[in-house]
Amino acid sequence: MKISKGYLALIVILCVVVLDQVLKIWVKTHFYMGESLHITDWFQLVFIENNGMAFGMEIGSKLFLTLFRVVAVGFLIYYICRIKAKEYIKRGYIACFALITAGALGNIIDCLFYGLIFNNPFPPEVATLFPDGGGYASLFHGRVVDMFYFPLFSFTWPDWVPFVGGDYFLFFQPIFNLADAAITVGIISLILFYSRSLSTSREMKKDTSVDEDK
């Protein structure tokens, strides 16, 4: 029996959020800040935290970013609820938006609650969940936990290359989490496979508005 598109979105969101939070809590309570676990030459677990957006970027104030995420997730959930019953909307299109929603929600949980439920000890001590002395920050001011690090390859630019000649280059440098990966996969999949669905959705919405005005 084929599940509905609404249940598909719910399953994707729940799975991503639960896996994301389990991994973050495990890293937070088993790694000290900056600790790394070498798995292969191209894959490591490295525990860092950031105040900003995906892949450690920081734009604007912490409170603004958290509130922006909350509003964005609310809009995405509303959008999924609006389109899930429409026959012309494909299941993969719904899954992409579910991935984006789940990723944003996963990082929101860090920002909202991690400052309240974790302490922030100095290395090499690891954080405690629900510490007796309370958390390290107030509501809305928690930090996002990142851990995935993929130093796939590196090289030194030839001296003759303008501006970067002689510099060391490492790909891929950003450290990210499962929530960031879900957002990235969802957006890239939308662009690669469902750009027509985005256009169709806008056109159908426009046609519906015209019919209602008549």
N, CA, C and O of each residue as an XYZ file, in Angstrom:
856
protein
N       0.842     -1.199      0.000
C       0.000      0.000      0.000
C       0.876      1.248      0.000
O       1.767      1.393      0.837
N       0.618      2.139     -0.938
C       1.408      3.348     -1.061
C       0.970      4.382     -0.031
O      -0.217      4.687      0.089
N       1.939      4.920      0.714
C       1.597      5.929      1.718
C       1.321      7.260      1.029
O       1.822      7.522     -0.065
N       0.532      8.083      1.673
C       0.187      9.383      1.105
C       1.388     10.307      1.137
O       2.354     10.068      1.862
N       1.318     11.369      0.342
C       2.422     12.327      0.297
C       2.569     13.066      1.616
O       3.674     13.457      1.990
N       1.465     13.259      2.324
C       1.541     13.898      3.628
C       2.291     13.035      4.636
O       3.131     13.537      5.382
N       1.990     11.737      4.660
C       2.691     10.823      5.567
C       4.158     10.671      5.158
O       5.032     10.531      6.014
N       4.426     10.698      3.854
C       5.809     10.633      3.383
C       6.615     11.801      3.948
O       7.724     11.616      4.450
N       6.046     13.005      3.861
C       6.724     14.185      4.389
C       6.956     14.050      5.889
O       8.030     14.385      6.387
N       5.949     13.560      6.607
C       6.064     13.395      8.049
C       7.152     12.394      8.414
O       7.930     12.630      9.338
N       7.210     11.274      7.691
C       8.216     10.243      7.966
C       9.625     10.784      7.714
O      10.533     10.570      8.517
N       9.797     11.488      6.589
C      11.115     12.054      6.271
C      11.545     13.038      7.349
O      12.685     12.993      7.811
N      10.649     13.920      7.751
C      10.986     14.929      8.757
C      11.329     14.272     10.090
O      12.330     14.626     10.712
N      10.513     13.323     10.532
C      10.765     12.667     11.817
C      12.079     11.890     11.791
O      12.856     11.968     12.743
N      12.341     11.146     10.723
C      13.565     10.350     10.644
C      14.808     11.232     10.686
O      15.748     10.958     11.432
N      14.806     12.288      9.885
C      15.975     13.172      9.833
C      16.188     13.868     11.175
O      17.312     13.922     11.674
N      15.117     14.399     11.760
C      15.253     15.130     13.030
C      15.729     14.200     14.144
O      16.617     14.566     14.914
N      15.152     13.008     14.240
C      15.545     12.070     15.296
C      17.003     11.652     15.126
O      17.766     11.688     16.091
N      17.408     11.253     13.908
C      18.795     10.855     13.672
C      19.754     12.016     13.930
O      20.817     11.826     14.523
N      19.385     13.196     13.493
C      20.218     14.384     13.696
C      20.428     14.654     15.180
O      21.553     14.905     15.612
N      19.356     14.605     15.961
C      19.461     14.904     17.385
C      20.194     13.805     18.154
O      20.968     14.102     19.064
N      19.963     12.556     17.805
C      20.680     11.455     18.469
C      22.183     11.600     18.249
O      22.970     11.446     19.183
N      22.578     11.898     17.010
C      23.993     12.050     16.695
C      24.592     13.255     17.415
O      25.693     13.168     17.960
N      23.878     14.370     17.420
C      24.386     15.575     18.076
C      24.546     15.363     19.585
O      25.560     15.752     20.164
N      23.556     14.755     20.210
C      23.633     14.520     21.657
C      24.772     13.555     21.982
O      25.477     13.736     22.974
N      24.951     12.527     21.143
C      26.055     11.596     21.362
C      27.399     12.298     21.255
O      28.267     12.105     22.106
N      27.582     13.111     20.219
C      28.836     13.845     20.041
C      29.045     14.814     21.198
O      30.143     14.910     21.746
N      28.000     15.523     21.559
C      28.095     16.534     22.620
C      28.496     15.917     23.961
O      29.223     16.541     24.733
N      28.036     14.711     24.241
C      28.287     14.079     25.538
C      29.462     13.100     25.522
O      29.780     12.512     26.556
N      30.116     12.911     24.368
C      31.244     11.986     24.292
C      32.521     12.633     23.746
O      33.598     12.048     23.854
N      32.417     13.827     23.164
C      33.577     14.524     22.620
C      33.750     15.840     23.372
O      32.767     16.506     23.698
N      34.983     16.209     23.644
C      35.219     17.565     24.130
C      35.388     18.493     22.932
O      35.637     18.040     21.815
N      35.251     19.791     23.174
C      35.291     20.754     22.085
C      36.604     20.657     21.311
O      37.687     20.770     21.887
N      36.494     20.447     20.001
C      37.664     20.339     19.148
C      38.202     18.939     18.997
O      39.108     18.721     18.193
N      37.679     17.977     19.738
C      38.161     16.605     19.630
C      37.746     16.006     18.287
O      36.678     16.317     17.759
N      38.598     15.152     17.750
C      38.308     14.527     16.458
C      38.496     13.023     16.537
O      39.281     12.519     17.340
N      37.774     12.331     15.703
C      37.885     10.884     15.570
C      38.214     10.580     14.124
O      37.406     10.836     13.231
N      39.401     10.034     13.888
C      39.867      9.727     12.541
C      39.249      8.401     12.096
O      39.557      7.350     12.657
N      38.389      8.452     11.104
C      37.746      7.246     10.590
C      38.458      6.763      9.328
O      38.838      5.596      9.232
N      38.636      7.658      8.370
C      39.472      7.392      7.195
C      40.253      8.669      6.901
O      40.055      9.689      7.561
N      41.139      8.612      5.911
C      41.901      9.809      5.538
C      41.005     10.906      4.983
O      41.375     12.080      4.989
N      39.825     10.521      4.504
C      38.931     11.522      3.911
C      37.659     11.754      4.724
O      36.784     12.505      4.293
N      37.543     11.122      5.892
C      36.345     11.304      6.720
C      36.728     11.276      8.195
O      37.351     10.329      8.674
N      36.341     12.339      8.906
C      36.579     12.434     10.339
C      35.334     12.977     11.029
O      34.519     13.672     10.421
N      35.207     12.648     12.303
C      34.234     13.315     13.165
C      34.986     14.336     13.995
O      35.908     13.986     14.732
N      34.596     15.597     13.881
C      35.240     16.686     14.609
C      34.154     17.498     15.302
O      33.251     18.016     14.644
N      34.234     17.614     16.619
C      33.205     18.314     17.369
C      33.501     19.805     17.437
O      34.472     20.229     18.064
N      32.654     20.592     16.786
C      32.695     22.044     16.916
C      31.267     22.541     17.086
O      30.312     21.787     16.896
N      31.125     23.810     17.444
C      29.811     24.454     17.541
C      29.867     25.783     16.828
O      30.935     26.380     16.697
N      28.716     26.253     16.363
C      28.681     27.556     15.716
C      27.392     28.279     16.058
O      26.395     27.662     16.433
N      27.427     29.589     15.923
C      26.265     30.432     16.212
C      25.459     30.753     14.971
O      24.391     31.358     15.063
N      25.953     30.359     13.820
C      25.353     30.844     12.592
C      24.526     29.836     11.844
O      23.853     28.985     12.426
N      24.596     29.957     10.531
C      23.769     29.143      9.655
C      24.535     27.895      9.239
O      25.511     27.511      9.883
N      24.085     27.264      8.154
C      24.678     26.004      7.712
C      26.159     26.159      7.409
O      26.600     27.205      6.934
N      26.930     25.098      7.690
C      28.358     25.012      7.421
C      29.155     26.089      8.159
O      30.211     26.518      7.694
N      28.631     26.528      9.330
C      29.382     27.428     10.191
C      29.336     28.889      9.804
O      30.012     29.701     10.436
N      28.566     29.262      8.788
C      28.477     30.666      8.409
C      27.781     31.455      9.515
O      26.910     30.931     10.209
N      28.170     32.704      9.672
C      27.546     33.560     10.675
C      27.083     34.851     10.024
O      27.891     35.623      9.509
N      25.780     35.079     10.050
C      25.183     36.260      9.434
C      24.175     36.842     10.402
O      23.206     36.174     10.763
N      24.389     38.088     10.830
C      23.434     38.746     11.718
C      23.518     38.242     13.152
O      24.402     37.460     13.502
N      22.580     38.706     13.974
C      22.578     38.353     15.386
C      22.033     36.952     15.603
O      21.303     36.417     14.769
N      22.400     36.364     16.741
C      21.970     35.014     17.073
C      20.454     34.937     17.200
O      19.841     34.022     16.650
N      19.843     35.866     17.904
C      18.396     35.850     18.097
C      17.671     35.988     16.770
O      16.678     35.301     16.528
N      18.161     36.874     15.905
C      17.524     37.052     14.594
C      17.580     35.765     13.784
O      16.591     35.382     13.159
N      18.738     35.089     13.789
C      18.879     33.850     13.023
C      17.932     32.776     13.529
O      17.321     32.056     12.739
N      17.809     32.666     14.852
C      16.920     31.654     15.414
C      15.471     31.940     15.058
O      14.740     31.033     14.661
N      15.047     33.192     15.194
C      13.675     33.557     14.860
C      13.419     33.368     13.363
O      12.334     32.946     12.961
N      14.422     33.683     12.545
C      14.276     33.495     11.101
C      14.063     32.024     10.776
O      13.223     31.686      9.943
N      14.830     31.137     11.439
C      14.660     29.707     11.219
C      13.250     29.253     11.602
O      12.628     28.470     10.884
N      12.755     29.746     12.725
C      11.417     29.354     13.191
C      10.364     29.760     12.171
O       9.481     28.971     11.835
N      10.459     30.991     11.679
C       9.504     31.475     10.680
C       9.626     30.669      9.384
O       8.619     30.317      8.771
N      10.863     30.380      8.973
C      11.082     29.627      7.736
C      10.488     28.221      7.833
O       9.862     27.747      6.885
N      10.681     27.554      8.971
C      10.123     26.215      9.148
C       8.605     26.266      9.159
O       7.951     25.395      8.586
N       8.037     27.275      9.803
C       6.586     27.423      9.800
C       6.039     27.588      8.396
O       5.006     27.013      8.053
N       6.728     28.370      7.587
C       6.299     28.567      6.197
C       6.423     27.265      5.396
O       5.533     26.930      4.615
N       7.526     26.532      5.591
C       7.726     25.282      4.853
C       6.668     24.245      5.210
O       6.149     23.552      4.334
N       6.351     24.140      6.497
C       5.305     23.195      6.915
C       3.959     23.596      6.307
O       3.211     22.741      5.833
N       3.655     24.885      6.323
C       2.409     25.381      5.719
C       2.368     25.065      4.224
O       1.336     24.654      3.694
N       3.512     25.262      3.549
C       3.580     25.004      2.107
C       3.352     23.523      1.804
O       2.605     23.183      0.887
N       3.992     22.650      2.570
C       3.818     21.210      2.363
C       2.361     20.811      2.580
O       1.810     20.023      1.811
N       1.741     21.350      3.618
C       0.324     21.046      3.890
C      -0.581     21.517      2.755
O      -1.587     20.876      2.453
N      -0.225     22.634      2.128
C      -1.035     23.172      1.036
C      -0.941     22.331     -0.228
O      -1.931     22.191     -0.946
N       0.242     21.764     -0.515
C       0.445     21.106     -1.808
C       0.340     19.586     -1.750
O       0.265     18.945     -2.798
N       0.332     18.992     -0.562
C       0.423     17.532     -0.457
C      -0.747     16.799     -1.116
O      -0.582     15.663     -1.561
N      -1.924     17.424     -1.185
C      -3.092     16.756     -1.738
C      -3.281     17.018     -3.239
O      -4.182     16.451     -3.858
N      -2.436     17.872     -3.819
C      -2.582     18.207     -5.233
C      -1.998     17.088     -6.099
O      -0.870     16.649     -5.875
N      -2.760     16.637     -7.076
C      -2.368     15.481     -7.884
C      -1.137     15.750     -8.730
O      -0.361     14.826     -8.973
N      -0.926     16.978     -9.188
C       0.203     17.262    -10.073
C       1.522     17.386     -9.311
O       2.578     17.478     -9.936
N       1.486     17.391     -7.987
C       2.703     17.475     -7.189
C       3.299     16.074     -7.020
O       2.618     15.156     -6.563
N       4.567     15.917     -7.387
C       5.225     14.622     -7.312
C       5.707     14.330     -5.895
O       5.963     15.240     -5.107
N       5.823     13.044     -5.591
C       6.242     12.622     -4.263
C       7.688     13.050     -3.963
O       8.016     13.431     -2.839
N       8.540     12.978     -4.994
C       9.920     13.409     -4.799
C      10.016     14.886     -4.465
O      10.869     15.298     -3.678
N       9.135     15.686     -5.067
C       9.089     17.125     -4.788
C       8.738     17.366     -3.327
O       9.341     18.215     -2.672
N       7.766     16.621     -2.818
C       7.388     16.710     -1.408
C       8.563     16.286     -0.521
O       8.846     16.928      0.490
N       9.247     15.198     -0.908
C      10.371     14.697     -0.111
C      11.491     15.729     -0.029
O      12.127     15.866      1.016
N      11.739     16.452     -1.113
C      12.782     17.485     -1.099
C      12.453     18.571     -0.091
O      13.316     18.980      0.685
N      11.211     19.044     -0.097
C      10.829     20.078      0.858
C      10.810     19.533      2.283
O      11.082     20.268      3.232
N      10.491     18.254      2.437
C      10.537     17.636      3.761
C      11.966     17.592      4.282
O      12.193     17.833      5.468
N      12.937     17.290      3.419
C      14.343     17.291      3.822
C      14.789     18.678      4.272
O      15.457     18.818      5.296
N      14.417     19.701      3.506
C      14.783     21.071      3.859
C      14.156     21.464      5.194
O      14.809     22.067      6.045
N      12.888     21.116      5.365
C      12.183     21.424      6.609
C      12.824     20.714      7.791
O      13.031     21.316      8.845
N      13.139     19.429      7.616
C      13.745     18.649      8.690
C      15.099     19.213      9.088
O      15.413     19.309     10.274
N      15.907     19.590      8.091
C      17.223     20.150      8.388
C      17.133     21.447      9.159
O      17.861     21.655     10.129
N      16.236     22.323      8.725
C      16.060     23.591      9.440
C      15.551     23.358     10.854
O      15.993     24.014     11.796
N      14.615     22.414     10.999
C      14.065     22.103     12.319
C      15.133     21.512     13.236
O      15.179     21.836     14.422
N      15.991     20.647     12.694
C      17.056     20.061     13.495
C      17.974     21.106     14.092
O      18.343     21.010     15.262
N      18.352     22.109     13.303
C      19.226     23.167     13.813
C      18.480     24.122     14.743
O      19.083     24.709     15.642
N      17.178     24.280     14.532
C      16.381     25.108     15.441
C      16.395     24.526     16.844
O      16.499     25.266     17.822
N      16.292     23.201     16.951
C      16.283     22.554     18.265
C      17.564     22.887     19.023
O      17.522     23.171     20.220
N      18.708     22.853     18.327
C      19.978     23.235     18.963
C      19.906     24.655     19.500
O      20.236     24.914     20.657
N      19.466     25.581     18.634
C      19.432     26.995     19.010
C      18.473     27.259     20.165
O      18.764     28.064     21.050
N      17.340     26.586     20.153
C      16.331     26.837     21.183
C      16.713     26.236     22.536
O      16.582     26.898     23.566
N      17.181     24.994     22.540
C      17.240     24.256     23.799
C      18.634     23.840     24.274
O      18.812     23.585     25.465
N      19.619     23.765     23.392
C      20.912     23.243     23.830
C      21.568     24.120     24.892
O      22.262     23.613     25.773
N      21.355     25.422     24.812
C      21.902     26.305     25.839
C      21.297     26.065     27.207
O      21.923     26.359     28.225
N      20.076     25.528     27.239
C      19.382     25.268     28.499
C      19.722     23.901     29.074
O      19.751     23.739     30.294
N      19.981     22.912     28.218
C      20.092     21.531     28.705
C      21.526     21.008     28.761
O      21.755     19.907     29.261
N      22.501     21.779     28.256
C      23.897     21.368     28.313
C      24.729     22.420     29.035
O      24.431     23.612     28.975
N      25.787     21.959     29.725
C      26.780     22.904     30.227
C      27.882     23.053     29.189
O      27.820     22.433     28.127
N      28.885     23.864     29.484
C      29.938     24.151     28.511
C      31.297     24.062     29.194
O      31.936     25.085     29.439
N      31.746     22.834     29.506
C      32.995     22.693     30.256
C      34.218     22.948     29.381
O      34.141     22.920     28.152
N      35.358     23.200     30.047
C      36.612     23.357     29.324
C      37.153     21.975     28.937
O      37.038     21.026     29.712
N      37.741     21.860     27.743
C      38.379     20.601     27.347
C      39.467     20.221     28.357
O      40.126     21.104     28.906
N      39.665     18.931     28.609
C      39.117     17.768     27.904
C      37.815     17.221     28.507
O      37.438     16.089     28.203
N      37.126     17.986     29.345
C      35.851     17.509     29.873
C      34.789     17.578     28.786
O      34.842     18.438     27.907
N      33.821     16.662     28.854
C      32.717     16.663     27.901
C      31.474     17.243     28.566
O      31.371     17.286     29.792
N      30.547     17.682     27.751
C      29.335     18.334     28.264
C      28.434     17.326     28.965
O      28.455     16.132     28.667
N      27.653     17.830     29.893
C      26.682     17.032     30.639
C      25.278     17.429     30.220
O      24.968     18.615     30.101
N      24.426     16.428     29.996
C      23.031     16.692     29.673
C      22.259     16.936     30.964
O      22.342     16.137     31.898
N      21.516     18.021     31.023
C      20.763     18.451     32.206
C      21.670     18.587     33.431
O      21.463     17.905     34.434
N      22.678     19.469     33.353
C      23.612     19.631     34.465
C      22.938     20.288     35.672
O      21.963     21.026     35.529
N      23.479     20.003     36.869
C      22.912     20.566     38.100
C      22.987     22.090     38.125
O      22.080     22.748     38.635
N      24.045     22.646     37.585
C      24.211     24.100     37.608
C      23.495     24.834     36.497
O      23.636     26.050     36.368
N      22.731     24.117     35.696
C      22.022     24.758     34.595
C      22.860     24.809     33.329
O      24.027     24.416     33.330
N      22.262     25.293     32.252
C      22.922     25.324     30.954
C      23.838     26.504     30.770
O      24.013     27.321     31.674
N      24.429     26.589     29.581
C      25.415     27.628     29.298
C      24.809     28.887     28.681
O      25.495     29.902     28.555
N      23.525     28.834     28.292
C      22.906     30.000     27.645
C      21.398     29.960     27.854
O      20.845     28.973     28.338
N      20.755     31.041     27.484
C      19.306     31.150     27.637
C      18.588     30.605     26.406
O      19.216     30.236     25.414
N      17.264     30.562     26.490
C      16.449     30.126     25.364
C      16.758     30.964     24.128
O      16.957     32.175     24.235
N      16.801     30.334     22.963
C      17.081     30.967     21.671
C      18.573     31.209     21.435
O      18.947     31.640     20.344
N      19.435     30.948     22.419
C      20.847     31.295     22.270
C      21.778     30.085     22.330
O      22.971     30.239     22.591
N      21.247     28.886     22.092
C      22.097     27.708     22.034
C      22.936     27.687     20.772
O      22.632     28.380     19.801
N      23.990     26.891     20.790
C      24.878     26.778     19.633
C      24.615     25.467     18.890
O      24.261     24.454     19.492
N      24.794     25.512     17.582
C      24.544     24.357     16.723
C      25.758     23.430     16.745
O      26.894     23.881     16.599
N      25.511     22.141     16.927
C      26.576     21.139     16.981
C      26.878     20.639     15.566
O      25.974     20.239     14.833
N      28.152     20.666     15.195
C      28.622     20.137     13.909
C      29.656     19.057     14.159
O      30.345     19.062     15.180
N      29.759     18.117     13.204
C      30.719     17.016     13.414
C      31.288     16.378     12.148
O      32.356     15.770     12.222
N      30.645     16.483     11.011
C      31.120     15.800      9.799
C      32.215     16.617      9.110
O      32.030     17.794      8.803
N      33.349     15.973      8.875
C      34.478     16.651      8.231
C      35.030     15.742      7.142
O      35.435     14.611      7.409
N      35.042     16.252      5.901
C      35.488     15.470      4.753
C      36.655     16.173      4.043
O      36.440     16.868      3.050
N      37.881     16.000      4.541
C      39.042     16.555      3.830
C      39.408     15.661      2.642
O      40.335     14.856      2.724
N      38.684     15.811      1.557
C      38.768     14.865      0.438
C      40.123     14.894     -0.275
O      40.690     13.844     -0.579
N      40.640     16.095     -0.540
C      41.962     16.183     -1.159
C      42.539     17.567     -0.916
O      41.819     18.502     -0.564
N      43.835     17.685     -1.107
C      44.512     18.970     -0.901
C      45.668     19.106     -1.874
O      46.185     18.112     -2.385
N      46.069     20.343     -2.126
C      47.226     20.602     -2.981
C      47.694     22.028     -2.739
O      47.012     22.815     -2.082
N      48.840     22.347     -3.265
C      49.383     23.708     -3.194
C      49.300     24.336     -4.573
O      49.772     23.766     -5.556
N      48.701     25.506     -4.637
C      48.571     26.183     -5.927
C      49.945     26.511     -6.502
O      50.835     26.934     -5.765
N      50.132     26.320     -7.823
C      51.413     26.707     -8.444
C      51.691     28.195     -8.244
O      50.765     29.003     -8.171
N      52.947     28.542     -8.157
C      53.330     29.937     -7.901
C      52.847     30.887     -8.987
O      52.659     32.076     -8.730
N      52.644     30.374    -10.200
C      52.259     31.268    -11.295
C      50.774     31.625    -11.291
O      50.357     32.495    -12.055
N      49.955     30.964    -10.438
C      48.522     31.274    -10.393
C      48.312     32.605     -9.685
O      48.773     32.775     -8.556
N      47.623     33.562    -10.325
C      47.418     34.877     -9.691
C      46.663     34.772     -8.372
O      45.753     33.955     -8.230
N      47.047     35.600     -7.414
C      46.389     35.792     -6.126
C      46.569     34.615     -5.155
O      46.755     34.841     -3.960
N      46.516     33.361     -5.640
C      46.569     32.217     -4.728
C      47.834     31.382     -4.918
O      47.971     30.334     -4.287
N      48.753     31.819     -5.766
C      49.961     31.062     -6.018
C      50.748     30.771     -4.754
O      51.039     31.680     -3.977
N      51.091     29.520     -4.545
C      51.836     29.113     -3.364
C      50.980     28.802     -2.155
O      51.491     28.291     -1.159
N      49.678     29.098     -2.215
C      48.785     28.847     -1.077
C      48.369     27.377     -1.034
O      48.282     26.700     -2.059
N      48.119     26.916      0.178
C      47.644     25.552      0.398
C      46.120     25.523      0.256
O      45.431     26.386      0.799
N      45.596     24.540     -0.467
C      44.150     24.430     -0.679
C      43.670     23.067     -0.208
O      44.239     22.034     -0.563
N      42.609     23.082      0.600
C      42.017     21.837      1.093
C      40.541     21.802      0.715
O      39.807     22.762      0.949
N      40.117     20.694      0.133
C      38.715     20.487     -0.205
C      38.277     19.162      0.452
O      38.844     18.120      0.124
N      37.340     19.165      1.319
C      36.279     20.120      1.601
C      36.478     20.580      3.039
O      36.535     19.729      3.927
N      36.587     21.885      3.324
C      36.943     22.358      4.645
C      35.794     22.487      5.641
O      36.002     22.207      6.822
N      34.592     22.895      5.230
C      33.532     23.111      6.231
C      33.191     21.851      7.019
O      33.204     20.744      6.480
N      32.886     22.034      8.294
C      32.398     20.963      9.162
C      30.904     21.179      9.340
O      30.472     22.291      9.644
N      30.104     20.122      9.151
C      28.659     20.290      9.118
C      27.986     19.142      9.863
O      28.658     18.251     10.383
N      26.658     19.169      9.911
C      25.905     18.125     10.601
C      24.880     17.501      9.650
O      24.779     17.881      8.484
N      24.126     16.539     10.174
C      23.142     15.846      9.345
C      22.043     16.797      8.874
O      21.549     16.667      7.754
N      21.661     17.745      9.715
C      20.635     18.719      9.336
C      21.099     19.557      8.146
O      20.332     19.786      7.210
N      22.358     20.016      8.179
C      22.902     20.773      7.049
C      22.892     19.934      5.779
O      22.558     20.426      4.702
N      23.262     18.652      5.916
C      23.283     17.763      4.753
C      21.880     17.586      4.169
O      21.715     17.561      2.949
N      20.868     17.464      5.037
C      19.489     17.307      4.567
C      19.036     18.538      3.786
O      18.402     18.418      2.738
N      19.364     19.719      4.303
C      18.999     20.959      3.604
C      19.672     21.010      2.241
O      19.030     21.327      1.240
N      20.958     20.700      2.202
C      21.721     20.761      0.950
C      21.199     19.763     -0.074
O      21.013     20.113     -1.240
N      20.959     18.521      0.350
C      20.438     17.494     -0.566
C      19.061     17.898     -1.083
O      18.765     17.730     -2.266
N      18.219     18.433     -0.194
C      16.882     18.857     -0.615
C      16.925     19.963     -1.652
O      16.205     19.909     -2.649
N      17.769     20.972     -1.423
C      17.848     22.108     -2.356
C      18.437     21.673     -3.695
O      17.905     22.018     -4.750
N      19.543     20.911     -3.655
C      20.180     20.472     -4.899
C      19.237     19.566     -5.697
O      19.169     19.673     -6.921
N      18.516     18.682     -5.020
C      17.575     17.798     -5.708
C      16.443     18.588     -6.350
O      16.012     18.274     -7.460
N      15.963     19.611     -5.654
C      14.927     20.468     -6.238
C      15.417     21.112     -7.525
O      14.705     21.136     -8.529
N      16.647     21.638     -7.490
C      17.191     22.324     -8.665
C      17.425     21.350     -9.820
O      17.120     21.659    -10.972
N      17.965     20.179     -9.507
C      18.326     19.227    -10.559
C      17.131     18.490    -11.153
O      17.074     18.261    -12.361
N      16.180     18.120    -10.305
C      15.120     17.208    -10.754
C      13.707     17.810    -10.762
O      12.812     17.281    -11.421
N      13.508     18.901    -10.039
C      12.135     19.399     -9.886
C      11.990     20.886    -10.185
O      11.085     21.538     -9.663
N      12.868     21.423    -11.015
C      12.736     22.829    -11.392
C      11.436     23.057    -12.163
O      10.807     24.108    -12.037
N      11.036     22.058    -12.968
C       9.762     22.175    -13.693
C       8.577     22.140    -12.727
O       7.582     22.836    -12.931
N       8.689     21.330    -11.682
C       7.610     21.261    -10.695
C       7.449     22.589     -9.965
O       6.334     22.992     -9.634
N       8.577     23.270     -9.715
C       8.501     24.590     -9.091
C       7.747     25.555     -9.990
O       6.903     26.319     -9.521
N       8.056     25.519    -11.302
C       7.365     26.395    -12.252
C       5.894     26.014    -12.365
O       5.029     26.890    -12.399
N       5.602     24.716    -12.422
C       4.221     24.253    -12.523
C       3.414     24.662    -11.306
O       2.258     25.069    -11.426
N       4.025     24.554    -10.132
C       3.336     24.925     -8.896
C       2.959     26.392     -8.912
O       1.858     26.761     -8.502
N       3.881     27.239     -9.390
C       3.582     28.671     -9.448
C       2.491     28.958    -10.476
O       1.605     29.775    -10.229
N       2.553     28.286    -11.634
C       1.560     28.519    -12.681
C       0.167     28.065    -12.243
O      -0.821     28.756    -12.493
N       0.088     26.905    -11.590
C      -1.195     26.390    -11.125
C      -1.790     27.302    -10.064
O      -3.001     27.517    -10.028
N      -0.931     27.839     -9.197
C      -1.400     28.756     -8.169
C      -1.950     30.029     -8.799
O      -2.959     30.574     -8.351
N      -1.259     30.500     -9.861
C      -1.700     31.708    -10.559
C      -3.028     31.465    -11.253
O      -3.922     32.309    -11.193
N      -3.171     30.308    -11.919
C      -4.418     29.986    -12.610
C      -5.574     29.869    -11.629
O      -6.686     30.307    -11.922
N      -5.318     29.278    -10.462
C      -6.346     29.144     -9.453
C      -6.819     30.496     -8.961
O      -8.013     30.707     -8.750
N      -5.880     31.412     -8.778
C      -6.230     32.760     -8.320
C      -7.085     33.491     -9.343
O      -8.017     34.213     -8.991
N      -6.748     33.290    -10.641
C      -7.518     33.932    -11.713
C      -8.950     33.390    -11.726
O      -9.909     34.153    -11.844
N      -9.087     32.065    -11.603
C     -10.423     31.456    -11.620
C     -11.281     31.936    -10.445
O     -12.488     32.135    -10.581
N     -10.630     32.117     -9.287
C     -11.390     32.563     -8.123
C     -11.882     33.999     -8.267
O     -12.902     34.380     -7.692
N     -11.136     34.793     -9.048
C     -11.517     36.209     -9.243
C     -12.669     36.354    -10.229
O     -13.352     37.379    -10.244
N     -12.888     35.327    -11.057
C     -13.946     35.442    -12.083
C     -15.326     35.297    -11.461
O     -16.332     35.366    -12.167
